[in-house]
């Protein structure tokens, strides 16, 4: 039977040889001698190389990456635990689970929301938005997504990733697929590599603005008919606003 010293386990790779399940020096009945052992996570090899001792507070030892000694905890992690196999992130900070950021990676925070979202131009078919980058972006992989909500559900509301660099303090974006005299809702969401880990505060990273587009030029009247001294027509198919009047001109043909 393979027996290792306390806080260690058998391993194919040689870390140290343990002769006992008790003190690492004397053979116990039923235990193999010269077993290859490795310290458990949260423990390191002791000074004389015969057993394992716990990592002190503020340090950790993981079994990943062939880490031999206890390492200092990364930034924004809990520092008060002894025998730690990993230093957990403190409240509000995270590691990116999708990219499997390991225990040696600093914990980071999701970004804040954009500020000063406003419109700088508004026509019958387009709107230009402007906003200020968040004071806290958390990480270098920061980015925005943009959504538009159409009351008539003609335009899709699928989020679109915007290709602006994190270093740009002011962002300007023009949407030119709009229709006249229609209230559209615009949403800007901030993201980075750990924002999906913080689902509880996801709503805080969304900022919305409702803008009604301006009136446009109406199309021509429909069904124009001329009788003796009377002209009759129907309203335009696309008024693009409120029709306030019509102009009728009499042209004499030579």
C-alpha positions as CSV (number, residue, x, y, z in Angstrom):
1,X,0.0,0.0,0.0
2,X,1.3,3.5,-0.9
3,X,1.5,5.6,2.2
4,X,2.6,9.2,2.3
5,X,3.3,11.7,5.1
6,X,0.4,13.8,6.4
7,X,-0.9,16.4,3.9
8,X,0.6,14.7,0.9
9,X,-0.4,12.1,-1.7
10,X,1.2,9.6,-4.0
11,X,2.4,10.9,-7.4
12,X,4.1,9.5,-10.5
13,X,6.6,12.3,-10.5
14,X,9.2,12.4,-7.7
15,X,8.7,15.3,-5.3
16,X,10.0,13.6,-2.2
17,X,10.2,10.1,-0.8
18,X,8.0,9.4,2.2
19,X,8.6,6.1,4.1
20,X,5.6,6.5,6.5
21,X,2.1,7.7,6.8
22,X,3.0,9.2,10.2
23,X,6.4,10.8,10.5
24,X,8.1,10.1,7.1
25,X,11.0,8.2,8.7
26,X,9.9,4.8,9.9
27,X,8.1,2.0,8.0
28,X,4.5,1.3,9.0
29,X,3.1,-2.2,8.7
30,X,1.5,-2.6,5.2
31,X,3.1,0.5,3.7
32,X,5.5,0.5,0.8
33,X,8.8,2.1,1.3
34,X,10.2,4.8,-1.0
35,X,6.8,5.9,-2.2
36,X,6.9,9.0,-4.4
37,X,4.7,11.7,-2.8
38,X,3.6,15.2,-3.5
39,X,2.4,17.8,-1.0
40,X,-1.4,18.5,-1.1
41,X,-2.6,21.8,-2.4
42,X,-2.1,24.5,0.3
43,X,1.1,22.7,1.6
44,X,4.8,22.8,0.7
45,X,7.8,20.6,1.3
46,X,9.3,21.2,4.6
47,X,13.0,22.2,5.2
48,X,14.4,18.7,5.5
49,X,12.4,17.4,2.5
50,X,10.6,14.6,4.4
51,X,7.1,16.0,4.8
52,X,4.7,18.9,4.1
53,X,3.9,22.1,6.0
54,X,1.0,24.5,5.4
55,X,1.3,27.7,3.4
56,X,1.1,30.8,5.7
57,X,-1.6,33.4,5.3
58,X,-1.2,35.6,2.3
59,X,0.3,32.7,0.3
60,X,-1.0,29.7,-1.6
61,X,0.0,26.6,-3.4
62,X,-1.9,25.1,-6.2
63,X,-1.5,21.6,-7.8
64,X,-1.6,23.2,-11.3
65,X,1.4,24.4,-13.1
66,X,3.9,22.3,-11.1
67,X,4.1,25.0,-8.4
68,X,6.7,23.7,-5.8
69,X,6.6,26.4,-3.1
70,X,4.0,28.7,-1.6
71,X,3.5,31.8,-3.7
72,X,2.2,35.3,-2.7
73,X,-1.5,35.8,-3.3
74,X,-2.2,37.9,-6.4
75,X,-3.8,41.3,-6.2
76,X,-7.4,41.8,-5.0
77,X,-7.6,38.4,-3.3
78,X,-8.2,37.3,0.3
79,X,-5.0,37.3,2.4
80,X,-6.2,35.9,5.7
81,X,-6.4,32.1,5.0
82,X,-3.7,29.6,5.9
83,X,-3.1,26.4,3.9
84,X,-4.7,28.0,0.9
85,X,-4.8,26.0,-2.4
86,X,-6.0,29.2,-4.2
87,X,-6.4,32.9,-3.1
88,X,-10.1,33.7,-3.7
89,X,-11.1,37.0,-5.2
90,X,-12.4,39.6,-2.7
91,X,-15.9,40.9,-3.1
92,X,-16.5,42.7,-6.4
93,X,-13.5,41.2,-8.2
94,X,-13.3,38.2,-10.4
95,X,-11.3,35.9,-12.7
96,X,-12.3,35.1,-16.2
97,X,-13.8,31.6,-16.1
98,X,-14.2,31.4,-19.9
99,X,-10.4,31.7,-20.4
100,X,-9.6,29.6,-17.3
101,X,-7.5,32.3,-15.7
102,X,-5.5,30.4,-13.1
103,X,-4.9,31.0,-9.4
104,X,-1.8,33.1,-10.1
105,X,-3.8,35.8,-12.1
106,X,-4.8,39.0,-10.4
107,X,-8.6,39.4,-9.7
108,X,-10.1,42.3,-11.7
109,X,-13.4,44.2,-11.6
110,X,-16.1,44.7,-14.2
111,X,-16.4,48.1,-15.8
112,X,-18.7,50.9,-14.7
113,X,-21.4,52.3,-17.0
114,X,-20.9,54.9,-19.6
115,X,-21.7,58.5,-18.6
116,X,-23.1,61.5,-20.4
117,X,-25.0,59.6,-23.0
118,X,-26.7,62.1,-25.3
119,X,-27.6,62.9,-28.9
120,X,-25.5,65.4,-30.9
121,X,-27.5,65.2,-34.2
122,X,-31.0,64.2,-35.0
123,X,-32.6,63.9,-38.5
124,X,-35.6,62.1,-39.9
125,X,-33.5,59.0,-40.6
126,X,-30.4,59.1,-38.4
127,X,-29.3,59.9,-34.8
128,X,-25.8,60.5,-33.6
129,X,-25.0,59.4,-30.1
130,X,-22.1,60.5,-27.9
131,X,-21.0,59.2,-24.5
132,X,-18.0,59.2,-22.2
133,X,-16.0,56.1,-21.3
134,X,-16.5,54.8,-17.8
135,X,-14.0,56.0,-15.2
136,X,-13.4,52.3,-14.3
137,X,-12.9,49.9,-17.2
138,X,-11.3,47.1,-15.0
139,X,-9.2,45.4,-17.7
140,X,-7.6,45.9,-21.1
141,X,-10.2,43.7,-22.8
142,X,-12.9,46.3,-22.3
143,X,-15.6,46.9,-25.0
144,X,-19.1,48.2,-25.7
145,X,-22.2,46.6,-27.1
146,X,-25.0,48.6,-28.6
147,X,-28.8,47.8,-29.0
148,X,-31.6,49.7,-30.6
149,X,-35.3,49.0,-29.7
150,X,-37.7,49.8,-32.5
151,X,-41.4,50.3,-31.4
152,X,-42.5,48.7,-34.6
153,X,-40.0,45.9,-34.4
154,X,-38.7,46.5,-37.9
155,X,-35.1,46.8,-36.9
156,X,-33.5,43.9,-35.0
157,X,-32.6,44.4,-31.3
158,X,-29.6,42.0,-31.4
159,X,-26.6,43.4,-29.5
160,X,-23.8,44.6,-31.7
161,X,-20.2,44.9,-30.5
162,X,-18.7,48.3,-31.2
163,X,-15.0,48.4,-32.3
164,X,-13.8,51.4,-30.2
165,X,-10.6,51.2,-28.3
166,X,-10.6,51.4,-24.5
167,X,-8.3,54.5,-24.6
168,X,-10.9,56.7,-26.4
169,X,-12.5,58.9,-23.7
170,X,-15.3,60.2,-26.0
171,X,-17.3,57.9,-28.3
172,X,-19.5,59.0,-31.2
173,X,-21.7,56.6,-33.0
174,X,-24.3,57.3,-35.8
175,X,-27.4,55.1,-36.4
176,X,-28.7,55.8,-39.9
177,X,-31.4,53.1,-40.3
178,X,-34.2,55.1,-38.8
179,X,-37.7,56.3,-39.8
180,X,-39.2,59.7,-39.3
181,X,-41.2,60.7,-36.2
182,X,-40.5,57.5,-34.4
183,X,-39.3,57.1,-30.8
184,X,-36.3,54.7,-30.7
185,X,-34.6,53.4,-27.5
186,X,-30.8,53.2,-27.7
187,X,-28.8,51.1,-25.1
188,X,-25.1,51.1,-24.5
189,X,-23.6,48.3,-22.4
190,X,-20.1,48.0,-21.1
191,X,-18.2,44.7,-20.9
192,X,-14.8,43.2,-20.1
193,X,-13.5,39.7,-19.5
194,X,-15.1,39.4,-16.0
195,X,-18.4,41.3,-16.5
196,X,-20.2,38.0,-17.2
197,X,-19.1,36.7,-13.8
198,X,-20.9,39.6,-12.1
199,X,-24.5,38.9,-13.3
200,X,-25.9,40.4,-10.1
201,X,-24.9,43.9,-11.2
202,X,-25.3,43.5,-15.0
203,X,-28.2,46.0,-15.1
204,X,-25.9,48.7,-13.6
205,X,-23.7,48.6,-16.8
206,X,-26.6,49.4,-19.1
207,X,-27.5,53.0,-20.0
208,X,-30.5,53.9,-22.2
209,X,-31.7,57.0,-24.1
210,X,-35.0,57.4,-25.9
211,X,-34.9,59.7,-28.9
212,X,-37.8,60.6,-31.3
213,X,-36.6,61.3,-34.9
214,X,-37.5,64.5,-36.7
215,X,-40.1,64.9,-39.4
216,X,-39.1,64.2,-43.0
217,X,-40.3,65.3,-46.4
218,X,-43.7,63.6,-47.1
219,X,-44.4,61.6,-50.2
220,X,-46.7,62.9,-52.9
221,X,-50.5,62.8,-52.5
222,X,-52.3,59.7,-53.8
223,X,-55.2,59.2,-56.2
224,X,-55.2,62.7,-57.6
225,X,-58.3,63.3,-59.7
226,X,-59.5,66.4,-61.6
227,X,-63.1,67.3,-62.2
228,X,-64.6,70.5,-63.5
229,X,-63.1,73.2,-61.2
230,X,-62.5,70.5,-58.6
231,X,-59.3,68.6,-57.7
232,X,-59.5,65.6,-55.3
233,X,-56.7,63.6,-53.7
234,X,-55.8,61.3,-50.9
235,X,-53.2,61.8,-48.2
236,X,-49.6,60.6,-48.9
237,X,-48.7,57.1,-48.2
238,X,-45.7,58.2,-46.2
239,X,-46.5,61.5,-44.4
240,X,-43.3,61.4,-42.4
241,X,-44.8,63.8,-39.9
242,X,-48.0,65.9,-39.5
243,X,-49.3,67.2,-42.8
244,X,-50.1,70.9,-42.2
245,X,-51.4,71.8,-45.7
246,X,-51.3,71.2,-49.4
247,X,-50.3,73.5,-52.2
248,X,-52.3,73.4,-55.5
249,X,-50.9,75.2,-58.6
250,X,-52.7,75.9,-61.8
251,X,-50.4,75.8,-64.8
252,X,-51.7,77.0,-68.2
253,X,-50.4,74.9,-71.0
254,X,-49.6,76.8,-74.2
